[in-house]
Amino acid sequence: MSRVENLPEDFDKKLDLNNGTQTQAVAPNTSIPESLNSQATPFPLKQDGTSNTPNPSQPGAAMPPAMASIKQHTADEVLKMMNRSPLFMTTLDETDGEGGENIELEALKALAYEGTRAEVAGNFREQGNECARAKQWTDAREFYDKAIAALKAPVKPQNPEEGPAVMEIVELDEEAEKKKEVEIEEACYINRALCHLEKSMGPHGSLLILRQNYRSCIRDCASTLRINPRNIKAYFRSATACLALDKLDEAADACSIGLSVDPQNSALKALSQKISARKAHLEQLERARREREQRKAAEAHTLAVALKARNIRTRTTARPPSDMEDAQIKLEAPLDPSSTLSIPVLLLYPLHAQTDFVKAFRESETLAEHLAYILPVPWDEKGEYTAESVECYVETATGGLVKAGKKLPLSKILGSGKVELVDELLSVNVLPKGAAAAWIEEFKRRRRTP
């Protein structure tokens, strides 16, 4: 049975309500948005025939082009193409996938610089604040950099043909705009100072980088205070950075001025106490260092007096031995020149290229006392070296040799004025009695040979 409908005169006459298939009426001048068009494809269709879609000749296999464009690509390909859209980006890809320009991304970037300087800078400032709240200090600092750069960008010149009324309105707007710019600039400088400070206090980074971050924090705080001399955060952060660099006078000044602005600020009070404690600690270290240096100088002077009183000659060379450890000439009481003197002694066995080292040979002791426990030596296979069968020789200051009596105290050997200590060390040549004469002749021959 047919139905009768009252239709508008301009209704499409081709629409038959009695027909089982109905078509949608569309106004002649109305265009369907591309995003709603069933023929639009979100991803490019493959032209090489390598489609993942079923054969259209199969029942139920036909599908709209939009769905076909998705079915033609693998999941990885779809994710990769979606990542080039700013809305779905998980990693930054500034190309279109074929080395060309990513138009959507460039358009989104351009939007960031649309508007007045205050609007552009304010946008970057808000993004920096979001990163700072997430403790992403590097990203936050970059956004504050962009905000400050936007505020320093050149102003677009006004058109004088706009008329006096428009010019007056523009001037009023410029005054409000300038005020807004100053507020944003102050906030960006002090927030960027926080980024530098937090990066300096992090667990990573070389000492040089940490110092650079602290200095950058101080510079940004100074820029903040040039804009607003009453910014308490600038005084606090500047003082914190100066304290980290041990610039204690500057840190104390920053705290003092900050407290003159806000006398009840608890953070500045606590920081001021830390600065005072650090200053006291460094002063204590400096006093201890001066005392050590003074004592060292006094000990050196006392030792020089003791050596002179004993007629002991000393000489230093350009290349002193490096393996003496803590062995050195010293007095039993370092500030008493009359106390017992100890000297490092090197026992040389020139015929076998062997040595023994006595780190503290007391001036009252004899060579025989030390040879008694040193000899015999393990490398002496022939048994030539015993306390009774050896002779000792010491080189003189003039390059000759003098026989050192084994039963003489060391003070007697050194006090003769012929022997000298070279680099705080006395060298004694130890030889078997039967081989001593030949070795002495060889020593003299080497000395005569130029």
C-alpha positions as CSV (number, residue, x, y, z in Angstrom):
1,M,0.0,0.0,0.0
2,S,1.3,3.4,-0.9
3,R,1.7,6.4,1.5
4,V,0.9,10.0,0.8
5,E,3.3,12.6,2.2
6,N,3.0,16.4,2.3
7,L,6.4,17.4,1.0
8,P,7.9,20.9,0.5
9,E,7.8,22.2,-3.0
10,D,11.6,22.4,-3.2
11,F,12.0,18.9,-2.0
12,D,13.9,16.6,-4.4
13,K,11.2,15.0,-6.5
14,K,13.4,12.0,-7.1
15,L,13.0,10.9,-3.6
16,D,10.5,8.1,-3.5
17,L,9.3,7.2,0.0
18,N,7.5,4.2,-1.3
19,N,10.8,2.8,-2.7
20,G,12.7,0.5,-0.5
21,T,16.0,2.4,-1.0
22,Q,16.0,6.0,0.1
23,T,18.6,8.6,-0.9
24,Q,19.7,11.6,1.3
25,A,18.6,15.0,0.1
26,V,21.5,17.5,-0.2
27,A,21.2,21.1,-0.9
28,P,22.6,22.0,-4.3
29,N,25.3,24.4,-2.9
30,T,26.2,22.4,0.2
31,S,29.6,20.5,0.1
32,I,30.3,17.6,2.3
33,P,33.4,18.1,4.5
34,E,36.3,16.0,3.5
35,S,36.6,14.6,6.9
36,L,33.0,13.3,6.6
37,N,33.3,12.1,3.1
38,S,33.2,8.4,2.9
39,Q,35.6,8.6,-0.1
40,A,38.3,10.4,2.0
41,T,41.3,8.3,3.0
42,P,43.3,9.0,6.2
43,F,46.3,7.2,4.7
44,P,47.6,7.0,1.1
45,L,46.3,4.1,-1.0
46,K,48.9,1.8,-2.4
47,Q,49.2,1.9,-6.2
48,D,51.4,-1.2,-6.6
49,G,48.6,-3.7,-6.1
50,T,50.0,-5.0,-2.8
51,S,46.8,-4.4,-0.9
52,N,45.9,-6.2,2.3
53,T,42.1,-5.9,1.5
54,P,40.1,-8.9,0.4
55,N,39.1,-9.4,-3.2
56,P,36.1,-7.1,-4.0
57,S,34.6,-9.9,-6.0
58,Q,34.1,-12.0,-2.9
59,P,30.8,-11.6,-1.1
60,G,31.0,-9.0,1.7
61,A,34.6,-8.0,0.7
62,A,33.9,-4.5,-0.6
63,M,34.7,-1.7,1.9
64,P,34.8,2.1,1.9
65,P,38.1,3.7,0.7
66,A,38.8,5.1,4.2
67,M,38.8,1.6,5.7
68,A,40.6,0.2,2.7
69,S,43.4,2.8,3.1
70,I,43.9,1.4,6.7
71,K,43.7,-2.2,5.7
72,Q,46.3,-1.7,3.1
73,H,49.0,-0.9,5.7
74,T,50.4,-3.0,8.5
75,A,50.0,-1.9,12.2
76,D,53.6,-0.6,12.3
77,E,53.1,1.4,9.1
78,V,49.9,3.0,10.5
79,L,51.6,3.9,13.8
80,K,54.6,5.4,11.9
81,M,52.3,7.5,9.8
82,M,50.2,8.6,12.8
83,N,53.4,9.7,14.6
84,R,53.9,12.3,11.9
85,S,50.7,14.0,12.9
86,P,51.2,16.4,15.8
87,L,48.1,15.1,17.6
88,F,49.5,11.5,17.8
89,M,53.2,12.2,18.0
90,T,55.2,10.1,20.5
91,T,58.6,10.9,18.9
92,L,59.5,14.0,17.0
93,D,59.5,13.4,13.2
94,E,59.8,16.7,11.3
95,T,59.5,15.1,7.9
96,D,56.6,13.8,5.8
97,G,58.2,10.3,5.8
98,E,59.9,10.9,2.4
99,G,62.3,13.6,3.3
100,G,59.9,16.5,2.7
101,E,58.4,19.1,5.0
102,N,55.9,18.0,7.7
103,I,53.2,20.6,6.9
104,E,51.0,19.9,9.9
105,L,53.9,20.2,12.3
106,E,55.2,23.4,10.7
107,A,51.7,24.9,10.9
108,L,51.5,24.0,14.6
109,K,54.9,25.5,15.2
110,A,53.8,28.7,13.4
111,L,50.8,29.0,15.7
112,A,53.1,29.3,18.7
113,Y,54.4,32.6,17.3
114,E,50.9,34.0,16.4
115,G,49.8,37.0,18.4
116,T,51.5,39.8,20.3
117,R,54.9,39.5,21.9
118,A,53.3,39.1,25.3
119,E,50.9,36.4,24.0
120,V,53.7,34.4,22.4
121,A,56.0,34.8,25.4
122,G,53.2,33.9,27.7
123,N,52.5,30.7,25.8
124,F,56.1,29.6,26.1
125,R,56.1,30.6,29.7
126,E,53.2,28.3,30.5
127,Q,54.8,25.4,28.7
128,G,57.9,26.1,30.7
129,N,55.9,26.1,33.9
130,E,54.3,22.7,33.0
131,C,57.8,21.2,32.5
132,A,59.0,22.7,35.7
133,R,56.1,21.2,37.6
134,A,57.2,17.9,36.2
135,K,60.8,18.6,37.1
136,Q,61.9,18.5,33.5
137,W,64.4,21.3,34.1
138,T,66.1,21.1,30.7
139,D,62.9,21.4,28.7
140,A,61.6,24.1,31.0
141,R,64.7,26.2,30.6
142,E,64.4,25.9,26.8
143,F,60.8,27.2,26.9
144,Y,61.9,30.1,29.1
145,D,64.7,30.8,26.6
146,K,62.1,31.1,23.9
147,A,59.8,33.3,26.0
148,I,62.6,35.8,26.7
149,A,63.6,35.7,23.0
150,A,60.1,36.4,22.0
151,L,60.0,39.5,24.3
152,K,63.1,40.8,22.6
153,A,61.8,40.4,19.1
154,P,61.3,43.6,17.0
155,V,57.9,45.3,17.3
156,K,55.8,45.4,14.1
157,P,55.6,49.0,13.0
158,Q,52.2,50.7,13.2
159,N,50.4,52.1,10.1
160,P,50.0,55.9,10.4
161,E,47.1,55.9,8.0
162,E,44.9,54.2,10.6
163,G,43.9,57.6,12.0
164,P,44.3,59.3,15.4
165,A,41.5,57.5,17.2
166,V,43.0,54.1,16.3
167,M,46.5,55.4,17.2
168,E,45.2,56.5,20.6
169,I,43.7,53.1,21.3
170,V,46.9,51.4,20.1
171,E,49.0,53.6,22.5
172,L,46.8,52.6,25.4
173,D,47.1,48.9,24.4
174,E,50.8,49.3,24.1
175,E,51.0,50.5,27.7
176,A,49.1,47.5,29.0
177,E,51.1,45.2,26.7
178,K,54.4,46.6,27.9
179,K,53.3,46.0,31.5
180,K,52.4,42.5,30.7
181,E,55.7,41.9,28.9
182,V,57.6,43.1,32.0
183,E,55.7,40.7,34.2
184,I,56.4,37.8,31.9
185,E,60.1,38.7,31.5
186,E,60.5,38.8,35.3
187,A,58.8,35.5,35.8
188,C,60.8,33.8,33.0
189,Y,64.1,35.0,34.4
190,I,63.5,33.9,37.9
191,N,62.0,30.6,36.7
192,R,65.0,30.0,34.5
193,A,67.2,30.7,37.4
194,L,65.4,27.9,39.3
195,C,66.1,25.5,36.3
196,H,69.8,26.3,36.4
197,L,69.8,25.8,40.2
198,E,68.0,22.5,40.1
199,K,70.3,21.2,37.3
200,S,73.3,22.2,39.4
201,M,72.1,20.3,42.4
202,G,71.3,17.2,40.4
203,P,73.4,13.9,40.7
204,H,75.0,14.2,37.3
205,G,77.3,16.6,35.4
206,S,81.0,17.5,35.6
207,L,82.3,20.1,38.0
208,L,82.7,22.6,35.2
209,I,79.1,22.2,34.0
210,L,77.8,22.5,37.6
211,R,79.7,25.8,38.1
212,Q,78.4,27.1,34.8
213,N,74.8,26.4,35.9
214,Y,75.3,28.1,39.2
215,R,76.8,31.2,37.5
216,S,73.9,31.2,35.0
217,C,71.5,31.1,38.0
218,I,73.2,34.2,39.5
219,R,73.0,36.1,36.1
220,D,69.3,35.3,35.8
221,C,68.7,36.5,39.3
222,A,70.5,39.7,38.6
223,S,68.3,40.2,35.5
224,T,65.3,39.6,37.6
225,L,66.3,42.2,40.2
226,R,67.0,44.8,37.5
227,I,63.3,44.4,36.7
228,N,62.0,44.1,40.3
229,P,64.5,44.8,43.1
230,R,62.0,43.4,45.6
231,N,61.8,39.9,44.2
232,I,62.6,37.7,47.2
233,K,63.0,34.5,45.1
234,A,65.9,36.2,43.2
235,Y,67.7,37.0,46.4
236,F,67.2,33.4,47.8
237,R,68.3,31.6,44.6
238,S,71.2,33.9,44.0
239,A,72.4,33.4,47.6
240,T,72.0,29.7,47.2
241,A,74.1,29.6,44.0
242,C,76.8,31.8,45.6
243,L,76.9,29.6,48.6
244,A,77.5,26.5,46.4
245,L,80.4,28.4,44.7
246,D,81.8,29.4,48.1
247,K,81.3,33.1,47.2
248,L,80.3,33.7,50.8
249,D,80.5,37.5,50.9
250,E,78.1,37.7,47.8
251,A,75.8,35.1,49.3
252,A,75.7,37.0,52.6
253,D,75.0,40.3,50.8
254,A,72.1,38.7,48.9
255,C,70.6,37.3,52.1
256,S,71.0,40.6,53.9
257,I,69.3,42.6,51.2
258,G,66.5,40.0,50.8
259,L,65.9,40.1,54.6
260,S,65.7,43.9,54.5
261,V,62.9,43.5,51.9
262,D,61.2,40.7,53.9
263,P,62.6,40.5,57.4
264,Q,60.3,37.5,58.4
265,N,61.3,35.3,55.4
266,S,62.1,31.9,57.0
267,A,63.9,30.5,54.0
268,L,66.3,33.4,53.8
269,K,66.9,33.2,57.6
270,A,67.8,29.5,57.3
271,L,70.0,30.2,54.3
272,S,71.8,33.0,56.2
273,Q,72.6,30.6,59.0
274,K,74.0,28.1,56.5
275,I,76.2,30.8,55.0
276,S,77.5,31.8,58.5
277,A,78.2,28.1,59.3
278,R,80.1,27.6,56.0
279,K,82.1,30.8,56.5
280,A,83.1,29.7,60.1
281,H,84.1,26.2,58.8
282,L,86.2,27.7,56.0
283,E,87.9,30.1,58.4
284,Q,88.7,27.2,60.7
285,L,90.2,25.3,57.8
286,E,92.2,28.4,56.8
287,R,93.5,28.8,60.3
288,A,94.6,25.1,60.4
289,R,96.3,25.5,57.0
290,R,98.2,28.6,58.2
291,E,99.2,26.8,61.4
292,R,100.5,23.8,59.4
293,E,102.5,26.1,57.1
294,Q,103.9,28.0,60.1
295,R,104.9,24.8,61.9
296,K,106.4,23.4,58.7
297,A,108.5,26.5,58.2
298,A,109.6,26.4,61.9
299,E,110.6,22.8,61.6
300,A,112.6,23.4,58.4
301,H,114.4,26.3,60.1
302,T,115.1,24.2,63.2
303,L,116.5,21.4,61.0
304,A,118.7,23.8,59.1
305,V,120.1,25.1,62.5
306,A,120.7,21.5,63.6
307,L,122.6,20.5,60.4
308,K,124.7,23.6,60.6
309,A,125.6,23.1,64.2
310,R,126.7,19.5,63.3
311,N,128.7,20.7,60.3
312,I,126.6,18.4,57.9
313,R,126.6,19.5,54.3
314,T,123.5,19.0,52.1
315,R,122.8,19.3,48.4
316,T,119.7,18.9,46.2
317,T,119.6,17.9,42.6
318,A,117.1,18.4,39.8
319,R,116.0,14.8,39.9
320,P,115.7,13.5,43.4
321,P,114.8,9.8,44.0
322,S,111.1,9.2,43.8
323,D,110.9,6.0,45.8
324,M,111.9,7.3,49.3
325,E,108.2,7.3,50.5
326,D,108.2,9.2,53.8
327,A,112.0,8.8,54.5
328,Q,113.6,12.2,55.2
329,I,116.1,13.9,57.5
330,K,114.3,14.7,60.7
331,L,114.8,15.6,64.3
332,E,113.3,13.4,67.1
333,A,111.8,16.7,68.5
334,P,111.1,18.7,65.3
335,L,111.4,22.1,67.1
336,D,114.4,21.2,69.2
337,P,117.8,21.4,67.2
338,S,119.6,19.5,70.0
339,S,117.4,16.4,69.7
340,T,118.6,13.2,68.0
341,L,118.9,13.4,64.2
342,S,117.8,10.6,61.9
343,I,119.0,10.3,58.3
344,P,118.0,7.9,55.4
345,V,120.9,5.7,54.4
346,L,121.2,3.7,51.1
347,L,123.6,0.7,51.3
348,L,125.0,0.0,47.9
349,Y,126.6,-3.3,46.8
350,P,128.2,-2.1,43.5
351,L,129.8,-5.5,42.6
352,H,126.4,-7.2,42.6
353,A,124.1,-4.2,41.7
354,Q,122.1,-4.7,44.9
355,T,120.9,-2.3,47.6
356,D,119.5,-2.1,51.1
357,F,117.7,0.9,52.5
358,V,117.6,2.2,56.1
359,K,114.9,4.8,56.4
360,A,115.9,6.2,59.8
361,F,119.6,5.9,60.6
362,R,120.1,7.7,64.0
363,E,123.2,9.9,64.2
364,S,124.4,8.0,67.3
365,E,124.3,4.6,65.6
366,T,127.2,3.0,63.7
367,L,127.3,1.1,60.4
368,A,128.3,-2.0,62.2
369,E,125.0,-2.0,64.2
370,H,123.0,-2.0,61.0
371,L,125.2,-4.4,59.1
372,A,124.9,-6.9,61.9
373,Y,121.2,-7.5,61.1
374,I,121.4,-6.9,57.4
375,L,124.2,-9.3,56.6
376,P,124.5,-11.9,55.3
377,V,122.2,-11.2,52.3
378,P,120.3,-14.0,50.5
379,W,121.9,-13.3,47.1
380,D,125.5,-13.7,48.5
381,E,126.1,-17.3,47.3
382,K,129.8,-17.2,48.1
383,G,129.4,-15.8,51.6
384,E,131.6,-12.8,50.9
385,Y,129.4,-10.3,52.8
386,T,129.5,-10.5,56.6
387,A,129.7,-7.7,59.1
388,E,133.4,-8.5,59.7
389,S,134.5,-9.1,56.1
390,V,133.2,-5.9,54.4
391,E,134.5,-2.3,54.1
392,C,132.4,0.8,53.6
393,Y,133.2,3.8,51.4
394,V,131.3,7.1,51.0
395,E,131.7,9.5,48.1
396,T,133.0,13.0,49.1
397,A,131.6,16.4,48.1
398,T,134.5,16.8,45.7
399,G,133.8,13.5,43.9
400,G,136.4,11.4,45.8
401,L,136.1,8.5,48.2
402,V,136.5,8.3,52.0
403,K,136.5,5.1,54.0
404,A,133.7,5.1,56.6
405,G,134.7,3.4,59.9
406,K,132.1,0.8,60.7
407,K,132.3,1.6,64.4
408,L,132.1,5.3,64.1
409,P,128.8,7.0,64.9
410,L,127.1,8.4,61.8
411,S,127.4,12.0,63.2
412,K,131.3,11.6,63.1
413,I,131.2,10.5,59.5
414,L,128.9,13.3,58.4
415,G,130.5,16.0,60.7
416,S,133.9,15.7,59.0
417,G,132.8,18.2,56.4
418,K,134.0,16.0,53.6
419,V,130.8,14.0,53.1
420,E,127.5,15.6,52.0
421,L,123.9,14.5,52.0
422,V,122.4,14.5,48.4
423,D,118.7,14.9,48.3
424,E,118.4,14.1,52.0
425,L,120.1,10.7,51.5
426,L,123.5,9.3,52.4
427,S,124.9,6.6,50.0
428,V,127.4,4.0,51.4
429,N,129.2,1.6,49.2
430,V,129.7,-1.9,50.9
431,L,132.4,-4.2,49.4
432,P,134.2,-7.4,50.5
433,K,137.7,-6.5,51.8
434,G,139.4,-8.6,49.1
435,A,137.7,-6.8,46.3
436,A,137.7,-3.3,47.7
437,A,141.1,-2.2,46.2
438,A,140.2,-3.2,42.6
439,W,136.9,-1.5,42.9
440,I,138.5,1.7,44.2
441,E,141.0,1.7,41.2
442,E,138.1,1.3,38.8
443,F,136.2,4.1,40.5
444,K,139.2,6.5,40.1
445,R,139.7,5.4,36.4
446,R,136.0,6.3,35.6
447,R,136.5,9.6,37.4
448,R,139.5,10.5,35.3
449,T,137.8,9.5,32.0
450,P,136.1,12.5,30.5
